[in-house]
């Protein structure tokens, strides 16, 4: 079961965050050998975003309908080549789903997007310790009043979604035993 957590100091997301920024972090323990030892962070991130969170598709459609007329970015119109590359080959600048990859190392991938109301970064961090924890943290740099309003409106959905996503990852990995979980 996922829990609210403090992002470990080794995370590169701390370099992005400023004191006035919003940041949250959640974690879940994982013990699948593939996920803890072999999987790339691109594969772990793709696994995270493959989890079917109940209500996410409807909320995403609603968000798109509400924010597109305001000029905010949505997943509509992403170039096809960003969606069909083997996930293990993805590099900074490529996308996993809606999210642009900003950095990757052995145990962390930072993704996000910049927009007129706020820029955000999302990290997926594998602890590399035993027991292994998978952390997911979000940092939002708000640019204007609308950025503060937007975050306040989506925050309950964000918290629900991240926790459901991490719980889904843990369940999928547990069901696989020590085997790899296909992500493409």
N, CA, C and O of each residue as an XYZ file, in Angstrom:
736
protein
N       0.843     -1.187      0.000
C       0.000      0.000      0.000
C       0.886      1.248      0.000
O       1.835      1.348      0.777
N       0.568      2.177     -0.866
C       1.370      3.391     -0.977
C       1.137      4.304      0.225
O       0.069      4.311      0.836
N       2.180      5.071      0.536
C       2.119      6.001      1.668
C       2.730      7.345      1.267
O       3.558      7.418      0.360
N       2.305      8.405      1.959
C       2.955      9.706      1.801
C       4.351      9.584      2.388
O       4.546      8.926      3.410
N       5.300     10.205      1.755
C       6.704      9.980      2.085
C       7.492     11.263      1.843
O       7.021     12.173      1.159
N       8.674     11.326      2.399
C       9.613     12.394      2.091
C      10.523     11.901      0.972
O      11.057     10.795      1.054
N      10.703     12.693     -0.052
C      11.561     12.315     -1.159
C      13.001     12.206     -0.671
O      13.512     13.139     -0.051
N      13.662     11.083     -0.941
C      15.053     10.931     -0.489
C      15.951     12.046     -1.015
O      15.757     12.533     -2.129
N      16.929     12.446     -0.215
C      17.828     13.544     -0.619
C      18.585     13.279     -1.915
O      18.975     14.226     -2.598
N      18.802     12.016     -2.268
C      19.565     11.698     -3.479
C      18.798     11.997     -4.768
O      19.392     11.953     -5.845
N      17.507     12.297     -4.692
C      16.725     12.561     -5.898
C      17.181     13.841     -6.587
O      17.413     14.865     -5.944
N      17.303     13.762     -7.905
C      17.647     14.940     -8.703
C      16.531     15.976     -8.732
O      16.760     17.121     -9.122
N      15.324     15.586     -8.323
C      14.211     16.533     -8.316
C      14.474     17.686     -7.344
O      13.948     18.784     -7.526
N      15.277     17.438     -6.326
C      15.604     18.506     -5.368
C      16.346     19.662     -6.044
O      16.236     20.808     -5.609
N      17.096     19.365     -7.101
C      17.815     20.417     -7.826
C      16.846     21.323     -8.584
O      17.152     22.491     -8.819
N      15.701     20.805     -8.961
C      14.688     21.563     -9.696
C      13.826     22.401     -8.749
O      13.437     23.520     -9.082
N      13.537     21.858     -7.585
C      12.581     22.475     -6.655
C      13.147     23.727     -6.000
O      14.323     23.799     -5.643
N      12.258     24.712     -5.858
C      12.567     25.932     -5.114
C      11.735     25.918     -3.837
O      10.738     25.200     -3.761
N      12.123     26.692     -2.840
C      11.381     26.657     -1.569
C       9.888     26.971     -1.702
O       9.091     26.431     -0.936
N       9.487     27.819     -2.639
C       8.080     28.205     -2.781
C       7.265     27.230     -3.625
O       6.056     27.409     -3.771
N       7.897     26.214     -4.179
C       7.201     25.269     -5.053
C       6.417     24.241     -4.257
O       6.746     23.926     -3.113
N       5.373     23.729     -4.889
C       4.622     22.617     -4.326
C       5.393     21.333     -4.622
O       5.871     21.132     -5.739
N       5.513     20.460     -3.612
C       6.094     19.146     -3.847
C       5.397     18.134     -2.957
O       5.151     18.388     -1.778
N       5.081     16.980     -3.540
C       4.587     15.867     -2.748
C       5.317     14.610     -3.172
O       5.953     14.570     -4.225
N       5.219     13.579     -2.336
C       5.922     12.340     -2.612
C       5.167     11.179     -1.979
O       4.663     11.283     -0.861
N       5.097     10.083     -2.709
C       4.473      8.856     -2.228
C       5.397      7.700     -2.582
O       6.196      7.794     -3.513
N       5.282      6.616     -1.834
C       6.110      5.454     -2.133
C       5.347      4.171     -1.893
O       4.316      4.144     -1.221
N       5.891      3.101     -2.469
C       5.357      1.766     -2.272
C       6.555      0.809     -2.298
O       7.512      1.025     -3.041
N       6.495     -0.239     -1.488
C       7.545     -1.254     -1.515
C       7.290     -2.216     -2.663
O       6.152     -2.597     -2.936
N       8.380     -2.603     -3.335
C       8.297     -3.582     -4.419
C       9.357     -4.649     -4.182
O      10.416     -4.372     -3.619
N       9.063     -5.874     -4.618
C      10.064     -6.930     -4.440
C      10.258     -7.802     -5.675
O      10.946     -8.820     -5.604
N       9.677     -7.431     -6.781
C       9.871     -8.148     -8.039
C      11.327     -7.951     -8.478
O      11.789     -6.817     -8.609
N      12.047     -9.055     -8.704
C      13.469     -8.986     -9.020
C      13.734     -8.192    -10.301
O      14.705     -7.438    -10.372
N      12.888     -8.355    -11.299
C      13.055     -7.591    -12.538
C      13.001     -6.093    -12.250
O      13.854     -5.338    -12.715
N      11.994     -5.661    -11.480
C      11.808     -4.234    -11.200
C      12.905     -3.672    -10.307
O      13.290     -2.512    -10.447
N      13.407     -4.491     -9.389
C      14.406     -3.985     -8.443
C      15.831     -4.035     -8.982
O      16.691     -3.277     -8.534
N      16.091     -4.943     -9.960
C      17.480     -5.147    -10.387
C      17.743     -4.948    -11.870
O      18.832     -4.515    -12.246
N      16.775     -5.254    -12.719
C      17.039     -5.337    -14.153
C      16.358     -4.258    -14.981
O      16.946     -3.754    -15.938
N      15.153     -3.903    -14.637
C      14.361     -2.962    -15.445
C      15.042     -1.604    -15.531
O      15.626     -1.115    -14.564
N      14.950     -1.011    -16.709
C      15.418      0.367    -16.855
C      14.383      1.302    -16.233
O      13.237      0.907    -16.017
N      14.775      2.505    -15.953
C      13.816      3.466    -15.400
C      12.777      3.865    -16.448
O      11.661      4.244    -16.093
N      13.130      3.785    -17.736
C      12.140      4.023    -18.776
C      11.049      2.958    -18.694
O       9.868      3.271    -18.842
N      11.439      1.692    -18.456
C      10.455      0.619    -18.347
C       9.594      0.789    -17.096
O       8.385      0.557    -17.134
N      10.217      1.193    -15.992
C       9.456      1.403    -14.752
C       8.446      2.535    -14.940
O       7.291      2.412    -14.532
N       8.879      3.636    -15.558
C       7.958      4.757    -15.798
C       6.818      4.330    -16.714
O       5.659      4.655    -16.457
N       7.141      3.604    -17.783
C       6.092      3.135    -18.693
C       5.133      2.205    -17.972
O       3.926      2.257    -18.209
N       5.651      1.356    -17.095
C       4.782      0.490    -16.299
C       3.845      1.345    -15.436
O       2.645      1.079    -15.366
N       4.390      2.350    -14.796
C       3.558      3.234    -13.966
C       2.417      3.832    -14.773
O       1.276      3.845    -14.314
N       2.708      4.325    -15.961
C       1.696      5.008    -16.746
C       0.776      4.046    -17.482
O      -0.193      4.472    -18.110
N       1.074      2.747    -17.409
C       0.188      1.756    -18.018
C      -0.905      1.286    -17.054
O      -1.837      0.588    -17.454
N      -0.782      1.667    -15.807
C      -1.753      1.233    -14.800
C      -3.090      1.917    -15.065
O      -3.156      3.129    -15.266
N      -4.142      1.123    -15.061
C      -5.486      1.647    -15.284
C      -6.052      2.132    -13.951
O      -6.564      1.344    -13.156
N      -5.954      3.425    -13.726
C      -6.513      4.029    -12.512
C      -7.988      4.305    -12.776
O      -8.318      5.030    -13.715
N      -8.880      3.742    -11.967
C     -10.317      3.956    -12.186
C     -10.665      5.455    -12.254
O     -10.323      6.231    -11.361
N     -11.344      5.828    -13.324
C     -11.770      7.216    -13.501
C     -10.758      8.104    -14.193
O     -11.093      9.227    -14.572
N      -9.509      7.633    -14.373
C      -8.472      8.501    -14.953
C      -8.824      8.936    -16.366
O      -8.661     10.108    -16.703
N      -9.302      8.023    -17.197
C      -9.616      8.375    -18.589
C     -10.694      9.453    -18.639
O     -10.585     10.401    -19.416
N     -11.727      9.318    -17.823
C     -12.801     10.316    -17.802
C     -12.285     11.665    -17.296
O     -12.635     12.711    -17.842
N     -11.455     11.638    -16.256
C     -10.896     12.892    -15.728
C      -9.967     13.549    -16.738
O      -9.939     14.774    -16.855
N      -9.210     12.742    -17.466
C      -8.311     13.294    -18.481
C      -9.109     13.949    -19.601
O      -8.755     15.033    -20.065
N     -10.183     13.298    -20.037
C     -11.044     13.901    -21.078
C     -11.656     15.210    -20.580
O     -11.704     16.195    -21.317
N     -12.123     15.221    -19.327
C     -12.705     16.437    -18.756
C     -11.657     17.545    -18.680
O     -11.934     18.691    -19.035
N     -10.458     17.203    -18.220
C      -9.384     18.193    -18.142
C      -9.104     18.782    -19.526
O      -8.967     19.996    -19.673
N      -9.020     17.916    -20.538
C      -8.754     18.374    -21.895
C      -9.839     19.337    -22.367
O      -9.533     20.383    -22.938
N     -11.097     18.994    -22.133
C     -12.204     19.869    -22.542
C     -12.145     21.231    -21.856
O     -12.454     22.255    -22.465
N     -11.743     21.235    -20.577
C     -11.744     22.479    -19.812
C     -10.526     23.356    -20.086
O     -10.653     24.579    -20.128
N      -9.356     22.761    -20.272
C      -8.147     23.579    -20.357
C      -7.684     23.884    -21.778
O      -6.952     24.851    -21.988
N      -8.092     23.088    -22.746
C      -7.666     23.337    -24.121
C      -8.077     24.731    -24.607
O      -7.266     25.418    -25.228
N      -9.325     25.171    -24.340
C      -9.699     26.530    -24.772
C      -8.881     27.635    -24.083
O      -8.819     28.764    -24.569
N      -8.260     27.296    -22.953
C      -7.444     28.280    -22.232
C      -6.005     28.304    -22.732
O      -5.195     29.101    -22.259
N      -5.688     27.440    -23.681
C      -4.345     27.414    -24.242
C      -3.370     26.525    -23.492
O      -2.170     26.568    -23.764
N      -3.855     25.720    -22.553
C      -2.968     24.832    -21.819
C      -2.708     23.572    -22.634
O      -3.517     23.188    -23.478
N      -1.582     22.941    -22.374
C      -1.201     21.737    -23.111
C      -2.062     20.550    -22.709
O      -2.463     20.402    -21.555
N      -2.328     19.719    -23.694
C      -3.027     18.452    -23.478
C      -2.259     17.379    -24.242
O      -1.272     17.682    -24.912
N      -2.700     16.141    -24.147
C      -2.059     15.058    -24.877
C      -2.417     15.044    -26.355
O      -1.824     14.290    -27.126
N      -3.387     15.875    -26.764
C      -3.797     15.926    -28.170
C      -2.652     16.456    -29.033
O      -1.966     17.406    -28.659
N      -2.464     15.845    -30.159
C      -1.518     16.376    -31.133
C      -0.071     15.998    -30.902
O       0.811     16.589    -31.526
N       0.217     15.037    -30.030
C       1.603     14.613    -29.876
C       2.052     13.934    -31.157
O       1.294     13.167    -31.750
N       3.273     14.204    -31.590
C       3.758     13.549    -32.808
C       3.792     12.030    -32.631
O       4.202     11.549    -31.574
N       3.375     11.270    -33.634
C       3.329      9.814    -33.517
C       4.661      9.185    -33.141
O       4.681      8.187    -32.420
N       5.780      9.744    -33.611
C       7.066      9.123    -33.316
C       7.409      9.150    -31.822
O       8.235      8.354    -31.376
N       6.806     10.030    -31.054
C       7.083     10.049    -29.616
C       6.313      8.956    -28.898
O       6.599      8.669    -27.736
N       5.354      8.346    -29.552
C       4.520      7.354    -28.898
C       4.850      5.920    -29.295
O       4.363      4.994    -28.646
N       5.655      5.695    -30.332
C       5.840      4.347    -30.843
C       7.272      3.827    -30.770
O       7.561      2.769    -31.330
N       8.154      4.519    -30.114
C       9.525      4.061    -29.937
C       9.572      3.047    -28.804
O       8.839      3.181    -27.824
N      10.428      2.029    -28.926
C      10.630      1.074    -27.838
C      11.004      1.867    -26.586
O      11.916      2.693    -26.613
N      10.301      1.609    -25.509
C      10.455      2.410    -24.297
C      11.888      2.367    -23.765
O      12.353      3.353    -23.191
N      12.590      1.261    -23.939
C      13.979      1.159    -23.437
C      14.917      2.097    -24.170
O      15.980      2.438    -23.653
N      14.536      2.523    -25.376
C      15.379      3.408    -26.182
C      15.090      4.886    -25.936
O      15.781      5.746    -26.484
N      14.097      5.191    -25.135
C      13.721      6.591    -24.912
C      14.832      7.320    -24.166
O      15.465      6.776    -23.262
N      15.048      8.564    -24.571
C      16.108      9.400    -24.013
C      15.528     10.766    -23.648
O      14.400     11.077    -24.032
N      16.289     11.594    -22.905
C      15.798     12.943    -22.613
C      15.360     13.656    -23.894
O      16.058     13.642    -24.908
N      14.189     14.275    -23.813
C      13.570     14.928    -24.964
C      12.459     14.089    -25.570
O      11.529     14.633    -26.166
N      12.543     12.755    -25.427
C      11.479     11.872    -25.884
C      10.338     11.928    -24.873
O      10.439     12.588    -23.839
N       9.248     11.222    -25.189
C       8.089     11.192    -24.306
C       7.736      9.768    -23.917
O       7.917      8.819    -24.680
N       7.229      9.661    -22.711
C       6.530      8.464    -22.272
C       5.119      8.951    -21.999
O       4.861      9.627    -21.004
N       4.200      8.592    -22.909
C       2.847      9.138    -22.832
C       2.887     10.638    -23.044
O       3.528     11.123    -23.976
N       2.207     11.366    -22.188
C       2.127     12.826    -22.266
C       3.420     13.492    -21.798
O       3.682     14.645    -22.139
N       4.218     12.780    -21.026
C       5.320     13.391    -20.293
C       6.639     13.374    -21.064
O       7.050     12.344    -21.597
N       7.286     14.523    -21.111
C       8.620     14.654    -21.714
C       9.650     14.165    -20.695
O       9.557     14.466    -19.505
N      10.628     13.410    -21.180
C      11.716     12.948    -20.319
C      12.756     14.060    -20.208
O      13.210     14.597    -21.218
N      13.131     14.402    -18.970
C      14.154     15.424    -18.728
C      15.495     14.820    -18.344
O      16.538     15.344    -18.735
N      15.490     13.731    -17.587
C      16.752     13.073    -17.252
C      16.482     11.629    -16.851
O      15.390     11.273    -16.409
N      17.522     10.810    -17.022
C      17.435      9.390    -16.695
C      18.775      8.967    -16.114
O      19.831      9.318    -16.640
N      18.722      8.214    -15.031
C      19.917      7.506    -14.587
C      19.506      6.107    -14.143
O      18.375      5.687    -14.389
N      20.387      5.401    -13.510
C      20.141      3.997    -13.181
C      18.905      3.784    -12.313
O      18.214      2.776    -12.465
N      18.615      4.721    -11.402
C      17.516      4.540    -10.463
C      16.496      5.674    -10.446
O      15.649      5.725     -9.554
N      16.564      6.583    -11.417
C      15.613      7.702    -11.410
C      15.368      8.194    -12.826
O      16.274      8.255    -13.657
N      14.116      8.541    -13.070
C      13.746      9.207    -14.310
C      12.910     10.424    -13.934
O      12.004     10.339    -13.104
N      13.224     11.552    -14.551
C      12.465     12.771    -14.309
C      11.757     13.146    -15.598
O      12.366     13.267    -16.661
N      10.449     13.326    -15.468
C       9.591     13.663    -16.595
C       8.832     14.935    -16.240
O       8.894     15.398    -15.101
N       8.124     15.495    -17.197
C       7.303     16.660    -16.879
C       6.879     17.398    -18.120
O       6.901     16.876    -19.235
N       6.490     18.642    -17.883
C       6.046     19.502    -18.968
C       6.065     20.939    -18.468
O       5.873     21.197    -17.280
N       6.296     21.864    -19.379
C       6.240     23.288    -19.070
C       5.004     23.865    -19.740
O       4.664     23.493    -20.863
N       4.336     24.776    -19.044
C       3.131     25.382    -19.590
C       3.043     26.818    -19.094
O       3.879     27.256    -18.305
N       2.048     27.544    -19.546
C       1.938     28.961    -19.198
C       1.559     29.178    -17.741
O       1.916     30.209    -17.170
N       0.850     28.244    -17.123
C       0.400     28.432    -15.748
C       1.352     27.815    -14.735
O       1.502     28.332    -13.628
N       1.995     26.714    -15.105
C       2.963     26.083    -14.217
C       3.835     25.131    -15.013
O       3.431     24.606    -16.051
N       5.039     24.919    -14.503
C       5.913     23.872    -15.006
C       5.900     22.795    -13.940
O       5.835     23.100    -12.749
N       5.961     21.544    -14.351
C       6.020     20.499    -13.344
C       7.014     19.428    -13.747
O       7.259     19.177    -14.927
N       7.570     18.815    -12.737
C       8.447     17.673    -12.920
C       7.934     16.553    -12.028
O       7.452     16.778    -10.918
N       8.052     15.361    -12.544
C       7.620     14.146    -11.862
C       8.819     13.217    -11.845
O       9.427     12.967    -12.885
N       9.161     12.706    -10.682
C      10.235     11.732    -10.618
C       9.683     10.372    -10.251
O       8.770     10.251     -9.435
N      10.252      9.351    -10.868
C      10.045      7.970    -10.458
C      11.424      7.510    -10.028
O      12.350      7.440    -10.835
N      11.547      7.200     -8.755
C      12.837      6.884     -8.140
C      12.779      5.514     -7.491
O      11.887      5.230     -6.691
N      13.726      4.676     -7.838
C      13.863      3.352     -7.227
C      14.943      3.488     -6.162
O      16.043      3.966     -6.442
N      14.627      3.066     -4.933
C      15.535      3.312     -3.815
C      16.874      2.604     -3.943
O      17.888      3.146     -3.501
N      16.916      1.419     -4.528
C      18.171      0.690     -4.624
C      18.596      0.051     -3.311
O      19.721     -0.435     -3.190
N      17.700      0.051     -2.327
C      17.982     -0.558     -1.028
C      17.018     -1.724     -0.828
O      16.102     -1.930     -1.623
N      17.237     -2.478      0.242
C      16.321     -3.571      0.584
C      15.645     -3.215      1.894
O      16.345     -2.931      2.866
N      14.333     -3.214      1.974
C      13.412     -3.463      0.866
C      13.438     -2.299     -0.121
O      13.685     -1.152      0.252
N      13.184     -2.613     -1.368
C      13.197     -1.594     -2.413
C      11.886     -0.832     -2.383
O      10.803     -1.415     -2.326
N      12.012      0.481     -2.423
C      10.835      1.342     -2.513
C      10.836      2.029     -3.865
O      11.883      2.372     -4.414
N       9.642      2.218     -4.381
C       9.454      3.002     -5.585
C       8.781      4.301     -5.153
O       7.673      4.289     -4.617
N       9.454      5.406     -5.389
C       8.945      6.731     -5.020
C       8.408      7.420     -6.267
O       8.944      7.261     -7.363
N       7.341      8.186     -6.079
C       6.838      9.058     -7.125
C       6.590     10.414     -6.471
O       5.807     10.536     -5.530
N       7.274     11.423     -6.992
C       7.136     12.765     -6.433
C       6.867     13.744     -7.560
O       7.340     13.568     -8.683
N       6.100     14.778     -7.244
C       5.755     15.819     -8.201
C       6.156     17.163     -7.626
O       5.909     17.443     -6.453
N       6.776     17.995     -8.454
C       7.115     19.363     -8.076
C       6.481     20.296     -9.096
O       6.681     20.131    -10.299
N       5.715     21.280     -8.618
C       5.046     22.250     -9.489
C       5.596     23.643     -9.219
O       5.562     24.132     -8.089
N       6.101     24.273    -10.271
C       6.526     25.671    -10.200
C       5.414     26.500    -10.844
O       5.273     26.538    -12.066
N       4.627     27.164     -9.987
C       3.486     27.938    -10.486
C       3.952     29.322    -10.926
O       4.783     29.952    -10.272
N       3.394     29.786    -12.061
C       3.833     31.053    -12.648
C       2.889     32.210    -12.388
O       3.292     33.371    -12.460
N       1.638     31.904    -12.087
C       0.649     32.973    -11.969
C      -0.521     32.486    -11.106
O      -0.524     31.351    -10.629
N      -1.496     33.349    -10.920
C      -2.648     33.019    -10.076
C      -3.365     31.781    -10.608
O      -3.822     30.942     -9.832
N      -3.461     31.668    -11.932
C      -4.130     30.503    -12.494
C      -3.385     29.215    -12.134
O      -4.016     28.176    -11.938
N      -2.059     29.270    -12.046
C      -1.282     28.094    -11.641
C      -1.635     27.642    -10.237
O      -1.735     26.444     -9.975
N      -1.825     28.592     -9.332
C      -2.225     28.259     -7.957
C      -3.645     27.696     -7.934
O      -3.921     26.716     -7.242
N      -4.534     28.317     -8.689
C      -5.921     27.856     -8.759
C      -5.992     26.456     -9.359
O      -6.665     25.579     -8.818
N      -5.303     26.247    -10.467
C      -5.300     24.955    -11.157
C      -4.821     23.853    -10.215
O      -5.446     22.796    -10.124
N      -3.718     24.096     -9.517
C      -3.189     23.086     -8.601
C      -4.184     22.788     -7.483
O      -4.374     21.627     -7.119
N      -4.814     23.813     -6.942
C      -5.790     23.601     -5.868
C      -6.964     22.741     -6.347
O      -7.474     21.910     -5.596
N      -7.384     22.940     -7.582
C      -8.514     22.174     -8.120
C      -8.130     20.715     -8.368
O      -8.902     19.811     -8.049
N      -6.953     20.482     -8.930
C      -6.602     19.106     -9.305
C      -5.958     18.305     -8.182
O      -5.846     17.084     -8.293
N      -5.531     18.957     -7.104
C      -4.776     18.261     -6.061
C      -5.465     17.020     -5.497
O      -4.800     15.993     -5.360
N      -6.749     17.052     -5.163
C      -7.368     15.817     -4.654
C      -7.327     14.676     -5.679
O      -7.124     13.519     -5.314
N      -7.520     15.004     -6.952
C      -7.475     13.989     -8.007
C      -6.047     13.484     -8.206
O      -5.821     12.297     -8.443
N      -5.093     14.402     -8.106
C      -3.678     14.042     -8.222
C      -3.285     13.045     -7.131
O      -2.678     12.013     -7.418
N      -3.626     13.352     -5.897
C      -3.272     12.468     -4.769
C      -3.911     11.093     -4.941
O      -3.251     10.071     -4.755
N      -5.184     11.069     -5.292
C      -5.872      9.802     -5.526
C      -5.176      9.026     -6.647
O      -4.904      7.833     -6.511
N      -4.894      9.711     -7.746
C      -4.303      9.057     -8.908
C      -2.929      8.490     -8.644
O      -2.638      7.367     -9.054
N      -2.069      9.246     -7.963
C      -0.710      8.761     -7.680
C      -0.766      7.552     -6.762
O      -0.073      6.562     -6.999
N      -1.581      7.618     -5.717
C      -1.682      6.470     -4.812
C      -2.253      5.241     -5.518
O      -1.751      4.134     -5.325
N      -3.286      5.417     -6.324
C      -3.869      4.291     -7.056
C      -2.875      3.734     -8.061
O      -2.804      2.521     -8.259
N      -2.116      4.600     -8.688
C      -1.116      4.174     -9.652
C      -0.027      3.337     -8.969
O       0.305      2.250     -9.439
N       0.522      3.839     -7.868
C       1.572      3.094     -7.158
C       1.048      1.766     -6.617
O       1.740      0.750     -6.684
N      -0.160      1.772     -6.086
C      -0.748      0.513     -5.610
C      -0.933     -0.464     -6.768
O      -0.728     -1.666     -6.601
N      -1.318      0.039     -7.936
C      -1.468     -0.802     -9.113
C      -0.141     -1.372     -9.593
O      -0.075     -2.532     -9.998
N       0.916     -0.564     -9.550
C       2.252     -1.038     -9.914
C       2.675     -2.157     -8.974
O       3.142     -3.207     -9.416
N       2.510     -1.929     -7.678
C       2.900     -2.950     -6.697
C       2.129     -4.246     -6.921
O       2.710     -5.329     -6.850
N       0.830     -4.150     -7.191
C       0.010     -5.342     -7.422
C       0.441     -6.067     -8.700
O       0.526     -7.295     -8.719
N       0.713     -5.311     -9.760
C       1.131     -5.925    -11.021
C       2.483     -6.620    -10.871
O       2.689     -7.709    -11.406
N       3.399     -5.990    -10.145
C       4.710     -6.596     -9.926
C       4.604     -7.829     -9.040
O       5.269     -8.832     -9.298
N       3.782     -7.767     -8.006
C       3.598     -8.927     -7.122
C       3.000    -10.099     -7.899
O       3.404    -11.244     -7.701
N       2.041     -9.820     -8.780
C       1.419    -10.885     -9.567
C       2.414    -11.526    -10.531
O       2.246    -12.687    -10.905
N       3.447    -10.787    -10.938
C       4.440    -11.314    -11.879
C       5.522    -12.134    -11.181
O       6.367    -12.730    -11.849
N       5.512    -12.173     -9.854
C       6.585    -12.867     -9.141
C       7.885    -12.134     -9.346
O       7.987    -10.960     -8.991
N       8.891    -12.792     -9.914
C      10.155    -12.133    -10.223
C      10.331    -11.910    -11.721
O      11.407    -11.517    -12.171
N       9.293    -12.156    -12.478
C       9.353    -12.047    -13.935
C       9.203    -10.607    -14.390
O       8.651     -9.777    -13.668
N       9.694    -10.308    -15.591
C       9.476     -8.986    -16.166
C       7.993     -8.740    -16.433
O       7.230     -9.677    -16.670
N       7.606     -7.494    -16.393
C       6.247     -7.094    -16.727
C       6.326     -6.352    -18.065
O       6.983     -5.315    -18.153
N       5.666     -6.868    -19.103
C       5.739     -6.196    -20.409
C       5.181     -4.781    -20.323
O       4.147     -4.544    -19.699
N       5.885     -3.840    -20.962
C       5.452     -2.439    -20.920
C       5.202     -1.845    -22.289
O       4.707     -0.721    -22.377
N       5.523     -2.550    -23.360
C       5.270     -2.007    -24.721
C       3.996     -2.568    -25.267
O       3.607     -2.241    -26.388
